[in-house]
């Protein structure tokens, strides 16, 4: 199979751009996050951009394998795009708005969408589906961190639902 370099570049650039934009939007929320009580297994803050860059690159390569396969699937690529959008908004909910419980629920949705994307990718390209497994595992770990932080800051999450309730009245 001949590598289509321009297509590969675009496929990797898309998730990296989404992640970069999310990081840019949430950079001020990171100051508040530094003050939050974190569980013992929380990695150091410097590790997050490294891990996410690797994961976004793997995601982009996986999407390239689907897009350039002999059987590309619009449904599989739509699932991929949807999980990428949900991923983008999680950071805003968690870091900027500090909606820890809502963020956890959103993260469960993201986890399910990643799993669905893996299932959609598998019949088209097994390697593409395997490339998303580290992402699923990292989001599982993020769920542990998110839920633990929620438990240790319950007053913040109570206020988030009060604000949501007022907003939709």
C-alpha positions as CSV (number, residue, x, y, z in Angstrom):
1,X,0.0,0.0,0.0
2,X,1.4,3.3,-1.1
3,X,1.4,6.0,1.6
4,X,-0.6,9.1,0.7
5,X,1.5,11.6,2.6
6,X,-0.7,14.6,2.2
7,X,-3.7,12.7,3.4
8,X,-1.8,11.2,6.3
9,X,-0.6,14.7,7.3
10,X,-4.2,16.0,7.3
11,X,-5.6,13.0,9.2
12,X,-3.0,13.5,11.9
13,X,-3.3,17.3,11.9
14,X,-7.1,17.2,12.6
15,X,-7.0,15.6,16.0
16,X,-3.8,17.5,16.9
17,X,-5.5,20.8,16.0
18,X,-8.6,19.8,18.0
19,X,-6.4,19.0,21.0
20,X,-4.3,22.2,20.6
21,X,-7.4,24.4,20.4
22,X,-8.8,22.7,23.4
23,X,-5.5,23.3,25.3
24,X,-5.5,26.9,24.2
25,X,-9.0,27.5,25.4
26,X,-8.4,25.7,28.8
27,X,-5.0,27.1,29.6
28,X,-6.4,29.5,32.2
29,X,-8.3,26.7,33.8
30,X,-5.1,24.8,34.4
31,X,-4.2,27.3,37.2
32,X,-7.3,26.4,39.1
33,X,-6.7,22.7,38.4
34,X,-3.2,23.0,40.0
35,X,-5.0,23.8,43.3
36,X,-7.5,20.9,43.2
37,X,-6.9,17.9,45.5
38,X,-5.8,15.1,43.3
39,X,-5.7,11.3,43.9
40,X,-2.3,9.6,44.6
41,X,-2.2,8.1,41.1
42,X,-2.5,11.5,39.3
43,X,0.4,11.9,37.0
44,X,2.5,15.1,37.0
45,X,1.0,17.9,34.9
46,X,3.9,17.9,32.4
47,X,2.9,14.4,31.3
48,X,-0.6,15.3,30.0
49,X,0.5,17.2,26.8
50,X,3.0,14.4,25.9
51,X,0.4,11.7,26.3
52,X,-2.3,13.6,24.5
53,X,0.0,14.4,21.6
54,X,0.9,10.7,21.2
55,X,-2.8,9.7,21.5
56,X,-4.0,12.3,19.0
57,X,-1.3,11.1,16.6
58,X,-2.4,7.5,16.9
59,X,-6.0,8.6,16.4
60,X,-5.0,10.5,13.3
61,X,-3.1,7.5,11.9
62,X,-6.1,5.3,12.7
63,X,-8.5,7.6,10.8
64,X,-6.0,7.6,7.9
65,X,-6.1,3.8,7.7
66,X,-9.9,3.9,7.6
67,X,-10.1,6.8,5.1
68,X,-7.6,5.2,2.7
69,X,-8.9,1.6,3.1
70,X,-10.5,-0.3,0.3
71,X,-13.7,-0.2,2.3
72,X,-13.9,3.3,3.8
73,X,-17.0,3.8,5.9
74,X,-18.8,7.1,6.4
75,X,-20.4,5.7,9.6
76,X,-17.0,4.8,11.0
77,X,-15.5,8.2,10.2
78,X,-18.6,9.9,11.6
79,X,-18.2,8.0,14.8
80,X,-14.6,9.1,14.9
81,X,-15.5,12.7,14.3
82,X,-18.2,12.7,17.0
83,X,-15.9,11.3,19.6
84,X,-13.4,13.9,18.7
85,X,-16.0,16.7,19.2
86,X,-17.0,15.2,22.6
87,X,-13.3,15.0,23.6
88,X,-12.9,18.7,22.7
89,X,-15.7,19.8,25.0
90,X,-14.7,17.6,28.0
91,X,-11.6,19.8,28.7
92,X,-13.8,23.0,28.7
93,X,-16.3,21.4,31.1
94,X,-13.6,20.0,33.4
95,X,-10.9,22.7,33.4
96,X,-12.7,26.0,32.7
97,X,-16.1,25.4,34.2
98,X,-15.0,22.9,36.9
99,X,-18.1,20.9,36.4
100,X,-16.6,17.8,37.8
101,X,-19.7,15.5,37.9
102,X,-21.0,16.7,34.6
103,X,-17.5,16.2,33.1
104,X,-17.4,12.6,34.5
105,X,-20.8,11.9,32.8
106,X,-19.5,13.5,29.6
107,X,-16.4,11.3,29.9
108,X,-18.5,8.2,30.1
109,X,-20.2,9.3,26.9
110,X,-16.7,9.8,25.4
111,X,-15.6,6.3,26.5
112,X,-18.7,4.7,24.9
113,X,-18.1,6.7,21.7
114,X,-14.5,5.5,21.6
115,X,-15.6,1.9,22.1
116,X,-18.2,2.3,19.3
117,X,-15.5,3.8,17.0
118,X,-13.2,0.9,17.7
119,X,-16.0,-1.5,16.9
120,X,-16.7,0.4,13.7
121,X,-13.0,0.5,12.7
122,X,-12.4,-3.2,13.4
123,X,-14.0,-4.8,10.4
124,X,-12.4,-2.2,8.1
125,X,-8.9,-2.2,9.6
126,X,-7.9,-4.2,12.6
127,X,-4.7,-2.1,13.0
128,X,-6.8,1.1,13.0
129,X,-9.0,-0.3,15.8
130,X,-5.9,-1.4,17.8
131,X,-4.4,2.1,17.5
132,X,-7.4,3.5,19.5
133,X,-7.0,1.1,22.4
134,X,-4.4,3.3,24.2
135,X,-6.8,6.2,23.9
136,X,-9.6,4.1,25.5
137,X,-7.3,3.1,28.3
138,X,-6.2,6.7,28.9
139,X,-9.8,7.9,29.0
140,X,-10.6,5.1,31.4
141,X,-7.8,6.4,33.7
142,X,-9.0,9.9,33.1
143,X,-12.4,8.7,34.4
144,X,-10.8,7.5,37.6
145,X,-9.1,10.9,38.0
146,X,-12.2,12.9,37.1
147,X,-14.5,10.9,39.4
148,X,-12.1,11.1,42.3
149,X,-11.6,14.8,41.9
150,X,-15.4,15.2,41.8
151,X,-15.7,13.2,45.1
152,X,-13.1,15.4,46.7
153,X,-14.8,18.7,45.5
154,X,-18.5,17.9,45.8
155,X,-19.6,21.5,46.5
156,X,-18.3,22.6,43.0
157,X,-20.4,20.0,41.3
158,X,-23.5,20.8,43.3
159,X,-23.2,24.4,42.1
160,X,-22.8,23.4,38.5
161,X,-26.2,21.7,38.4
162,X,-27.8,24.7,40.2
163,X,-26.3,26.9,37.5
164,X,-27.5,24.5,34.7
165,X,-31.0,24.4,36.3
166,X,-31.2,28.2,36.3
167,X,-29.9,28.5,32.8
168,X,-32.6,26.2,31.3
169,X,-35.5,27.7,33.2
